[in-house]
Amino acid sequence: MSTLTTPITPAPRSWALPDRGKVAMASLIIAESAIFTIFVVAYLFYVGKSLTGPTPEQVLETPVFYTICLLSSSLTVHFAAKSLEGGKHVVFLSLWCLTALLGGLFLSGTGQEWHRLVYEKGLTISTNLFGTTYYSLVGLHAFHVAAGLVMLLVVLLFGVAGRVSQREARRIGVLVMYWHFVDAVWVVVFTVVYIIGR
């Protein structure tokens, strides 16, 4: 007597494509991480090899306050995005504005540091290897902060105009990824330049 067996096939899983914005931002972050890695390695390779001064220990002051500002902005931008997802528009705008303010403070601190280094300490990008690698690495990061700040301000303007709602929460999340990346890179730059490199 033969029995017929029917193979049991599992129900097909529904699979959705990942969000294009998040995939694009993740790809950008990976590429930018590679660039930052090159600059960090160059800084570490050349630190202490300058034949003339000034040296890092002679001129660098640790920017603790501005670092706290930038790292705090990661919290404010995170909670701003969560507020938008929850439909709390006023809270979103307040926290988003605070994020932009903290980012602006950080950039202002970088500008003040560079002014002091150039005009008081005589350190320029062409002074020695330290100056070249320092301004290249910190400048690359400052450029990324400035680009993120422009995007934050554009979103803020649209938000004040009433053009940002819960529907845009996913897009806002993509920008939040970028801002977290900028903050994470600063932790590496801060450690390399102001702790290890001194």
C-alpha positions, 0 to 999 in steps of 0.5 A: 500500500503506497501513501502519498505525501505532500511536501509542506511548504512554508508560507512565503515571508513578506519582505520589504525593501529597506528604506532608501534614505537610510541605505543611502545614508549608511553608505555615505557614513561608511565612505566618510568613515574610510576618509576619516580613518585615513586622516586619523592614521596620518595624524597618528603617523606624523605626530611627534615628527615635526622638526620645528615647533610648536608641538601639540603639548605647547599649543593645544587646549582641551575643548571640554565645554564644546565637546559636551555641547556636541555630544549633548546635541546627539541626545537632543536630536534623538529626542527631537526625532522621537517627538516628531514620531509621536506627533509632538510638533512643538517639542520637536521644534524646541529640541531641534532648535537646541540641537542646532544651537549646540552644533553652532556653539561647537563650530564657534569653539572650533573657530575660536581655537583656530584663531588662537592657534593662528594669531597667538601661537603661530600655528598654521597649516604650513607651519609643520607636520603637526599643523598640517595634519591637525588642521586637515583632521579637525577641519574635515570634521568641522566641515561635516558639522557645518554641513549638518548644521545647514541641514538642521537649519533647513529642517528648522525653517520648514518646521517653523513654516509648518511643513514638517509633520509626522509623515516626514519622521522617516526622512528626519531619521536619516538626518539624525543618522548623519548627526550621530555619525558626526558626533561619533567621529568627534569622539575619535578625533578628540581622543586622537588629537587631545588625548593620545596626540599630546 
